[in-house]
Structure formats: C-alpha cells, structure tokens
Amino acid sequence: MPTSSTPGPVLHAPGLSWSGTVDYGPGPLHAPTSLAALQQLVAGSTRLRALGTRHSFSEVAASDGPLVTLTAMTPEIEIDTEASTVRVGAGVRYGELAVAAHAAGLALANMGSLPHISVGGASATGTHGSGNRSRSLASSVREIELVTAGGDLLTLSREADPDVFDGAVLSLGTLGIVTHLTLDLVPAAPMRQTVHLDFPAERMDEGSLAEMLGAGASVSLFHHWDGHIAQAWVKQRVDEDAALPEHWLGGRRAGGPVHPLPGMPADFCTDQTGEPGPAHERLPHFRLEFTPSSGEEIQSEYFVPRERIGEALAAVMPLGERIRPLLHASEVRTVAADELWLSPAQHRDSACVHFTWKQRPAEVAALLPEIEGRLAPFAPRPHWGKVFTLDPEVVQAQYPDLERFRALRDRLDPGRVFRNGYVDRLLGA
C-alpha cells in the first residue's frame, strides 16, 4: 500500500449537478492524479464518495463529507482487438471511448442517450440505452478494479468471481472507488437513424407499441401524455434491419432534424437523415460536442415489465393535464433483462417510463407519488440516478438479491466509508 504520494489537489467545493438541481455537498472534493495518491486518500478517509460527470438527478453521489473525482487521472483506453475488449479508466466518457473503439474496428454494444457520461458512473447507477435485445450499460462490464476502504486495489471479474461479480458492478458507489473497468466490445457496423412524427391515438395499444419498439436495434418514443406518440427515434443496424417507409404505422417521416424537447435546436442531436454512419454517431440522441438536452431539467424514470408498457401508460394517462404543465417531454425505451443484483432490469425485460421535467422541483415532488401510485400494479423500479419518492421498503422489495448485496458490502466496506444519506435510506445503513 503506497504511502509516499500526496493525495493530490483539493477543490474547495464539489458544486452542483449538470442540471443545477443537486448540491453535492460542502466537500472538499479531491482530485488525485495517480492511483497511489487515490489509495493514500482512501486509506486515510472515514467518509468518501466518488463523483462522476454530475449527470445524475438524484442524490446518489451527494455527500455531507469529502468526495473524490478521477478526472485528473490519465484517461486510459486500452483496446484488445483479439479479445474484443477494452480496459478503460472509470472517468472516461462513453463518447470518447466509442471513438477509440471505432478506430480499432470495434464498437460498444449500446450507448445511452448522452455520450457525455462516464463509464464508471453510468455502470454504478444502472444507466441504459434502448433496445429489446440491449441490456444495461453495466452488463458489458467483465472486470472492475476498485480501491477498497483500506486503500487496497481489488480486481473482480466475471470469470474469476462469479459469486459476487453481479453484485459489484452496479453498486451505487458503496463498495469502493472504481478506477478501471474492462468492457466487452462488438464488431463495428454501420447504423442509420430516422425519426417519424405524429402517430395516431390508436397506436397507443400494446401491439402497436411493441411493433414500434421492435423496429430497430434502439428505439425511443417521445410523447406528452396527450394520448399519442409525438416522435419515434429508430436506430437501425444497416445489415440487420429494413429501412422504414416514409409513412409508418400512421406516423410520417420528419422533414428535417428534430429535437425531442420542444424549442431546443436540433443541431445538438445526432444524424437523423437515414444515412449510414458509425454506431456512436447514431445510438446517442445527442452529439458529444454540444451541451446535451436542455440542462435546466429534472428527470424521473420507472422500469416496468416490457409486455405491459401499454397498460402502464394508460394507467398514468388520466394525470396528463397535471403532468403537461411541468413537462418538457416523456420517453419510452426498452432494456433487456440482466442478472445484476441492483439492476432495475434484473430478471425482467423492461420498458422505461421516463419524464424530463421542467425545473420546478416542489411541484414535481408533489406529483410523483400520484404517478407512482398509478404505476404500482406494474412493480415499478426507479432509476437510481433519477428523482422518485417511493418508500425505501417498496424499492427494496423489488430486489431479491439485496441481502446478498448487503453481505458483500459488509465484507468490502464494514466501516461504511463509502456511505451517504441516499444509500443509507434506500439500501440500509
């Protein structure tokens, strides 16, 4: 265990989230420049939380104690073309990783709507893209390296540690500070993206929604709780999926580029012309070189059984008149089932009921319990990085491996160095 390095620079306060809605706490925020410095910092800490790219809307990364960012460490990307894997620093953003993979003839299996998020933060919180056959981003992880509470470097892998690995990848930052992850990659293949608009109300039935969501490798449906789908963003693999016609299921092809949020400039978004291009320039909704989405927003999201998405939307639709004044847009995406202990898609092919709210937190907080009540028959699992009001007991009941996770946490962090109020409340202290 190194002792000669200094812990690195200290930034006086962590500041706010990207959206300006989460205060990460008083700090200090440490920014070590080396693994040895990080190990020394962790070994000397009684409380410490890792802070990623600040894109969470919940308080999952907030703390009343010190935090650490890995942004000052070398952004390593080591691609093994023979094994089709990449070892990457936890602070590297997916957009940067995807460009490097493409240069080596490889690609990420899926990406989130934002290429701006870090690999470590997205994996730890269960972030996802969309697609009936695509699992959460953390499901591509085959190995993690983390600094545990004593300052030791621990490596856990899918092959060598099958008894605990599914609990360690998506852990809300409670087991240690993840420094590197090794991910599976896939062969690079061109993709196209098109957008269709203004589907008729009769296409909100279960069968039509299933057809829309199955039309490509990744599909997002945007609507405003007024009884119809306003936009369908369909991302297709050129060698696998047939291009969609100009008129499809009653919707019409957009005449030019669009943004999912009304009034926002479409040049922030990825190519929608239907022309083939690299997967990393089609799978995200937004381009890496632009500020994503609107910024001034709050997000909520609930995973429900995929085969019941029509029922779930219909259950919430009577609240539409109260939802719309607070809403930028809502999105429906799908996520394939995985085995990760704290994944909202664990053991269940899921559809995600997503809300991008205006920055009116008190009014949103007052409405969420009613939305959650209407989703209750569908056993909703909230996204860990977004805002919800479900009781901790209700959330915990959705995770059959929670006791196994608590035992793993007891083993790796018995002194609860990596705790905060959010995980104490939802996972238990």
C-alpha positions as CSV (number, residue, x, y, z in Angstrom):
1,M,0.0,0.0,0.0
2,P,1.7,3.2,-1.2
3,T,2.4,5.9,1.4
4,S,4.8,8.3,-0.2
5,S,2.4,10.1,-2.7
6,T,0.4,13.1,-1.7
7,P,-3.4,12.7,-2.1
8,G,-3.4,15.3,-4.9
9,P,-5.2,18.6,-5.3
10,V,-8.3,19.5,-3.3
11,L,-11.0,21.5,-5.0
12,H,-12.8,23.5,-2.3
13,A,-16.4,22.5,-3.1
14,P,-18.0,19.9,-5.4
15,G,-20.6,22.3,-6.7
16,L,-23.9,21.5,-8.4
17,S,-25.0,18.8,-10.9
18,W,-25.1,19.5,-14.6
19,S,-28.8,20.4,-14.4
20,G,-28.2,22.7,-11.3
21,T,-30.7,20.7,-9.3
22,V,-28.4,18.7,-7.0
23,D,-26.0,20.2,-4.5
24,Y,-23.2,17.6,-4.0
25,G,-22.3,18.9,-0.6
26,P,-19.7,21.1,1.1
27,G,-16.8,18.9,0.1
28,P,-13.9,19.0,0.0
29,L,-13.6,17.5,-3.5
30,H,-10.3,15.7,-4.0
31,A,-8.8,15.2,-7.5
32,P,-5.8,12.7,-7.2
33,T,-3.6,12.5,-10.2
34,S,-2.4,8.9,-9.7
35,L,-3.6,5.5,-8.4
36,A,-1.1,5.7,-5.5
37,A,-2.5,9.1,-4.5
38,L,-6.0,7.8,-4.6
39,Q,-5.1,4.8,-2.5
40,Q,-3.5,7.1,0.1
41,L,-6.6,9.3,0.1
42,V,-9.0,6.3,0.6
43,A,-6.8,4.7,3.3
44,G,-6.9,7.9,5.3
45,S,-10.6,8.6,4.9
46,T,-13.5,7.7,7.2
47,R,-16.0,9.0,4.7
48,L,-15.6,9.4,0.9
49,R,-17.9,9.3,-2.2
50,A,-16.9,9.3,-5.8
51,L,-18.3,12.0,-8.1
52,G,-18.6,11.3,-11.9
53,T,-19.8,13.6,-14.6
54,R,-22.6,15.1,-12.5
55,H,-25.4,13.9,-14.7
56,S,-27.5,12.2,-12.0
57,F,-30.7,13.9,-10.9
58,S,-30.9,12.0,-7.6
59,E,-28.5,12.5,-4.6
60,V,-26.8,9.2,-5.3
61,A,-23.4,10.9,-5.5
62,A,-24.0,13.7,-2.9
63,S,-22.4,13.7,0.5
64,D,-22.1,15.7,3.7
65,G,-18.4,14.6,3.7
66,P,-15.4,14.5,1.3
67,L,-15.8,13.5,-2.3
68,V,-13.3,12.4,-5.0
69,T,-13.2,12.8,-8.7
70,L,-10.9,10.8,-11.1
71,T,-10.9,13.5,-13.8
72,A,-7.3,14.5,-13.0
73,M,-6.1,10.9,-13.6
74,T,-4.8,9.8,-17.0
75,P,-7.8,8.8,-19.2
76,E,-6.6,5.3,-20.1
77,I,-8.2,3.4,-23.0
78,E,-6.5,0.1,-23.8
79,I,-8.2,-1.9,-26.6
80,D,-7.5,-5.6,-27.1
81,T,-8.6,-6.3,-30.6
82,E,-8.1,-10.1,-30.4
83,A,-10.3,-10.4,-27.3
84,S,-12.7,-7.6,-28.4
85,T,-12.4,-5.9,-25.0
86,V,-11.3,-2.5,-23.7
87,R,-9.8,-1.6,-20.3
88,V,-10.8,2.0,-19.6
89,G,-10.4,4.5,-16.8
90,A,-13.6,5.0,-14.8
91,G,-13.7,8.7,-15.5
92,V,-13.5,8.3,-19.3
93,R,-16.7,9.4,-21.1
94,Y,-18.6,7.0,-23.4
95,G,-18.3,9.3,-26.4
96,E,-14.5,9.3,-26.1
97,L,-14.4,5.6,-25.6
98,A,-16.6,4.9,-28.6
99,V,-14.4,7.0,-31.0
100,A,-11.3,5.0,-29.9
101,A,-13.2,1.7,-30.3
102,H,-14.4,2.6,-33.8
103,A,-10.8,3.4,-34.8
104,A,-9.9,-0.2,-33.9
105,G,-12.8,-1.6,-35.9
106,L,-14.9,-2.3,-32.8
107,A,-17.9,-0.7,-31.0
108,L,-19.8,-0.5,-27.8
109,A,-22.8,-2.9,-27.7
110,N,-25.1,0.0,-26.7
111,M,-24.9,3.6,-25.6
112,G,-27.0,5.9,-23.5
113,S,-28.8,9.0,-25.0
114,L,-25.9,11.1,-23.7
115,P,-22.3,10.3,-24.8
116,H,-21.1,12.7,-22.1
117,I,-21.4,10.4,-19.1
118,S,-18.5,8.5,-17.6
119,V,-18.1,4.7,-17.9
120,G,-17.7,4.3,-14.1
121,G,-20.6,6.5,-13.1
122,A,-23.1,5.1,-15.6
123,S,-22.2,1.5,-14.7
124,A,-22.6,2.1,-11.0
125,T,-26.1,3.6,-11.3
126,G,-27.7,1.3,-13.9
127,T,-27.7,3.7,-16.8
128,H,-29.0,2.3,-20.1
129,G,-29.7,2.9,-23.7
130,S,-32.6,1.4,-25.5
131,G,-33.4,-1.8,-27.4
132,N,-35.3,-5.0,-26.9
133,R,-32.1,-7.0,-27.1
134,S,-29.8,-4.5,-25.3
135,R,-29.1,-4.8,-21.6
136,S,-27.9,-2.0,-19.3
137,L,-24.5,-0.5,-19.9
138,A,-23.1,-2.2,-16.9
139,S,-23.9,-5.6,-18.4
140,S,-21.0,-5.1,-20.8
141,V,-18.5,-4.9,-17.9
142,R,-16.4,-8.1,-17.5
143,E,-13.9,-6.8,-14.9
144,I,-13.6,-3.9,-12.4
145,E,-10.7,-2.6,-10.4
146,L,-11.5,-0.7,-7.3
147,V,-9.8,0.8,-4.3
148,T,-11.4,-0.6,-1.1
149,A,-11.7,1.1,2.3
150,G,-8.2,0.1,3.5
151,G,-6.6,1.6,0.3
152,D,-6.0,-1.8,-1.3
153,L,-6.6,-2.4,-5.0
154,L,-9.0,-5.2,-5.7
155,T,-9.8,-6.7,-9.0
156,L,-13.1,-8.6,-9.6
157,S,-14.1,-10.3,-12.8
158,R,-17.0,-12.2,-14.3
159,E,-14.9,-15.3,-14.8
160,A,-12.8,-15.4,-11.6
161,D,-15.5,-14.1,-9.1
162,P,-18.9,-15.3,-10.4
163,D,-20.3,-15.5,-6.8
164,V,-20.1,-11.7,-6.3
165,F,-19.4,-10.0,-9.6
166,D,-23.0,-9.4,-10.4
167,G,-23.3,-7.5,-7.1
168,A,-20.1,-5.5,-7.6
169,V,-20.5,-3.8,-11.0
170,L,-23.7,-1.9,-10.2
171,S,-23.2,-0.9,-6.6
172,L,-24.1,2.8,-6.3
173,G,-20.5,3.5,-5.3
174,T,-20.8,1.7,-2.0
175,L,-18.0,-0.9,-2.3
176,G,-15.0,1.3,-3.2
177,I,-13.7,3.8,-5.7
178,V,-13.7,2.1,-9.1
179,T,-10.6,3.1,-11.1
180,H,-10.9,0.9,-14.2
181,L,-13.4,-1.3,-16.0
182,T,-12.9,-3.8,-18.7
183,L,-15.8,-4.0,-21.2
184,D,-16.8,-6.4,-24.0
185,L,-16.9,-4.8,-27.4
186,V,-18.6,-5.9,-30.6
187,P,-17.6,-5.6,-34.3
188,A,-18.1,-2.1,-35.7
189,A,-21.1,-2.0,-38.1
190,P,-22.9,1.0,-39.7
191,M,-26.2,2.2,-38.4
192,R,-28.9,4.6,-39.6
193,Q,-31.4,6.8,-37.7
194,T,-34.7,8.1,-38.7
195,V,-37.5,10.0,-36.9
196,H,-41.2,9.6,-37.5
197,L,-43.8,12.1,-36.1
198,D,-47.4,12.3,-35.0
199,F,-48.7,8.8,-34.6
200,P,-52.5,8.5,-34.3
201,A,-54.0,7.8,-30.9
202,E,-55.0,4.2,-31.8
203,R,-51.3,3.4,-32.0
204,M,-51.0,3.6,-28.2
205,D,-52.3,0.0,-27.9
206,E,-49.9,-2.8,-26.7
207,G,-49.4,-4.3,-30.1
208,S,-48.6,-1.1,-31.9
209,L,-46.2,0.0,-29.1
210,A,-44.4,-3.4,-29.3
211,E,-44.1,-3.0,-33.1
212,M,-42.6,0.4,-32.7
213,L,-40.2,-0.6,-30.0
214,G,-39.1,-3.6,-32.0
215,A,-38.4,-1.7,-35.3
216,G,-34.7,-1.3,-34.7
217,A,-31.7,-2.0,-32.6
218,S,-32.6,1.0,-30.4
219,V,-35.9,2.9,-30.3
220,S,-37.1,5.8,-28.3
221,L,-40.7,7.0,-28.3
222,F,-41.4,10.6,-27.1
223,H,-44.8,11.9,-26.1
224,H,-46.5,14.5,-23.9
225,W,-49.2,12.5,-22.1
226,D,-51.8,13.7,-24.6
227,G,-52.8,10.3,-25.9
228,H,-50.4,9.8,-28.8
229,I,-46.7,9.3,-29.6
230,A,-45.2,12.5,-31.0
231,Q,-41.8,11.2,-32.1
232,A,-40.3,7.7,-32.8
233,W,-36.5,7.7,-33.0
234,V,-35.5,4.5,-34.6
235,K,-31.8,3.5,-34.8
236,Q,-31.2,0.5,-37.1
237,R,-28.2,-1.7,-37.9
238,V,-27.9,-1.4,-41.7
239,D,-27.1,-5.1,-42.2
240,E,-29.9,-6.3,-40.0
241,D,-32.9,-4.0,-40.1
242,A,-35.1,-3.0,-43.1
243,A,-35.3,0.8,-43.6
244,L,-38.7,2.2,-42.6
245,P,-41.1,3.7,-45.2
246,E,-41.9,7.4,-45.4
247,H,-45.3,6.7,-43.7
248,W,-45.2,4.0,-40.9
249,L,-48.0,3.0,-38.5
250,G,-49.7,6.2,-39.3
251,G,-46.7,8.4,-38.5
252,R,-44.8,10.4,-41.1
253,R,-41.1,10.8,-41.6
254,A,-39.8,14.1,-40.2
255,G,-39.0,16.6,-43.0
256,G,-35.8,17.7,-41.2
257,P,-33.9,17.2,-38.0
258,V,-35.8,17.5,-34.7
259,H,-35.0,17.7,-31.0
260,P,-37.0,15.6,-28.5
261,L,-37.6,18.7,-26.3
262,P,-39.8,21.4,-27.9
263,G,-37.9,24.6,-28.7
264,M,-34.4,23.1,-28.5
265,P,-32.1,23.4,-31.5
266,A,-31.9,20.1,-33.5
267,D,-28.2,20.6,-34.3
268,F,-27.4,19.3,-30.8
269,C,-28.8,15.9,-32.0
270,T,-27.3,13.0,-33.9
271,D,-27.9,12.4,-37.6
272,Q,-31.5,11.6,-38.5
273,T,-31.2,11.5,-42.3
274,G,-31.2,7.7,-42.6
275,E,-27.7,7.8,-44.0
276,P,-25.4,5.0,-42.7
277,G,-22.7,6.0,-40.2
278,P,-20.7,4.8,-37.2
279,A,-22.8,3.4,-34.4
280,H,-21.5,6.0,-31.9
281,E,-22.9,8.8,-34.2
282,R,-26.4,7.2,-34.2
283,L,-27.0,5.5,-30.9
284,P,-26.9,8.5,-28.6
285,H,-29.6,11.2,-29.1
286,F,-27.1,14.0,-28.6
287,R,-23.7,14.9,-30.0
288,L,-20.6,14.9,-27.8
289,E,-19.5,18.4,-28.8
290,F,-22.8,20.0,-27.7
291,T,-24.4,20.5,-24.3
292,P,-26.9,17.7,-24.0
293,S,-30.6,18.2,-23.7
294,S,-31.8,21.4,-22.0
295,G,-29.8,21.4,-18.8
296,E,-32.5,23.1,-16.8
297,E,-34.5,20.0,-16.0
298,I,-35.3,17.2,-13.6
299,Q,-35.7,13.6,-14.7
300,S,-37.6,10.6,-13.3
301,E,-37.8,7.1,-14.7
302,Y,-39.5,3.8,-13.8
303,F,-38.8,0.3,-15.2
304,V,-42.0,-1.8,-15.7
305,P,-42.5,-5.2,-17.5
306,R,-42.0,-4.6,-21.2
307,E,-45.0,-6.6,-22.2
308,R,-47.2,-4.3,-20.1
309,I,-46.0,-0.9,-21.2
310,G,-49.3,0.0,-22.9
311,E,-51.2,-0.7,-19.7
312,A,-48.7,1.3,-17.7
313,L,-49.0,4.3,-20.0
314,A,-52.8,4.1,-19.9
315,A,-52.8,4.0,-16.1
316,V,-50.9,7.3,-15.9
317,M,-52.7,9.0,-18.8
318,P,-55.5,10.4,-16.7
319,L,-52.9,12.6,-15.0
320,G,-52.0,14.1,-18.3
321,E,-53.5,17.6,-17.7
322,R,-51.5,17.9,-14.5
323,I,-48.3,16.4,-16.0
324,R,-48.1,18.5,-19.1
325,P,-47.5,22.0,-17.5
326,L,-44.5,20.5,-15.6
327,L,-43.1,18.5,-18.5
328,H,-40.5,19.0,-21.3
329,A,-41.2,15.5,-22.7
330,S,-41.6,11.9,-21.8
331,E,-39.7,9.0,-23.4
332,V,-40.3,5.2,-23.6
333,R,-37.3,3.0,-24.0
334,T,-36.7,-0.8,-23.5
335,V,-34.0,-2.7,-21.7
336,A,-33.3,-6.4,-21.9
337,A,-33.2,-8.4,-18.7
338,D,-29.8,-8.9,-16.9
339,E,-28.5,-10.6,-13.8
340,L,-27.0,-7.7,-11.9
341,W,-28.2,-7.6,-8.3
342,L,-29.2,-4.0,-8.1
343,S,-30.2,-3.5,-11.8
344,P,-33.7,-2.2,-12.3
345,A,-33.9,-4.6,-15.2
346,Q,-32.8,-7.7,-13.2
347,H,-34.6,-10.8,-14.4
348,R,-37.2,-8.8,-16.3
349,D,-37.3,-7.4,-19.9
350,S,-38.3,-3.9,-19.2
351,A,-39.8,-0.8,-20.6
352,C,-38.9,2.6,-19.1
353,V,-41.5,5.3,-18.4
354,H,-39.3,8.4,-18.4
355,F,-40.1,12.0,-17.6
356,T,-38.0,15.1,-18.4
357,W,-39.4,17.7,-16.1
358,K,-39.1,21.5,-16.1
359,Q,-37.0,22.8,-13.2
360,R,-40.0,23.1,-10.8
361,P,-38.9,20.7,-8.0
362,A,-41.6,21.3,-5.5
363,E,-44.4,20.7,-8.0
364,V,-42.7,17.7,-9.4
365,A,-42.2,16.2,-6.0
366,A,-45.8,16.7,-5.2
367,L,-47.0,14.9,-8.3
368,L,-44.6,12.0,-8.3
369,P,-46.4,10.0,-5.6
370,E,-49.6,10.0,-7.7
371,I,-47.7,8.8,-10.8
372,E,-46.0,6.1,-8.7
373,G,-49.4,5.1,-7.3
374,R,-50.8,4.5,-10.7
375,L,-47.7,2.5,-11.7
376,A,-47.8,0.4,-8.5
377,P,-49.6,-2.6,-10.2
378,F,-46.6,-2.9,-12.5
379,A,-44.0,-3.2,-9.7
380,P,-42.0,-0.1,-10.9
381,R,-38.3,0.0,-10.2
382,P,-36.9,3.6,-10.3
383,H,-33.7,4.5,-12.0
384,W,-31.1,5.0,-9.2
385,G,-29.8,8.3,-10.8
386,K,-33.2,10.0,-11.2
387,V,-35.8,11.5,-8.9
388,F,-38.5,9.4,-7.2
389,T,-40.5,9.3,-4.0
390,L,-41.2,5.6,-3.5
391,D,-40.7,4.4,0.1
392,P,-37.4,2.6,0.6
393,E,-39.2,-0.6,1.7
394,V,-41.1,-0.6,-1.6
395,V,-37.9,-0.2,-3.6
396,Q,-36.0,-2.9,-1.6
397,A,-38.8,-5.4,-2.1
398,Q,-38.0,-5.3,-5.9
399,Y,-34.5,-6.7,-5.4
400,P,-34.3,-10.4,-4.4
401,D,-30.5,-10.3,-4.1
402,L,-30.5,-7.3,-1.7
403,E,-29.4,-9.4,1.3
404,R,-26.5,-10.8,-0.8
405,F,-25.5,-7.3,-1.7
406,R,-25.6,-6.2,1.9
407,A,-23.3,-9.1,2.8
408,L,-20.9,-8.1,0.1
409,R,-20.9,-4.5,1.3
410,D,-20.3,-5.7,4.9
411,R,-17.3,-7.6,3.6
412,L,-15.7,-4.9,1.5
413,D,-16.7,-1.8,3.5
414,P,-17.6,-2.8,7.0
415,G,-16.9,0.7,8.3
416,R,-19.2,2.3,5.7
417,V,-16.5,4.7,4.4
418,F,-18.5,5.0,1.1
419,R,-21.9,5.7,2.5
420,N,-24.1,8.7,2.1
421,G,-27.7,9.6,3.1
422,Y,-29.1,8.3,-0.2
423,V,-27.7,4.8,0.0
424,D,-28.4,4.6,3.7
425,R,-32.0,5.3,3.1
426,L,-32.5,3.0,0.2
427,L,-30.2,0.1,0.9
428,G,-30.0,0.3,4.7
429,A,-27.0,1.6,6.8
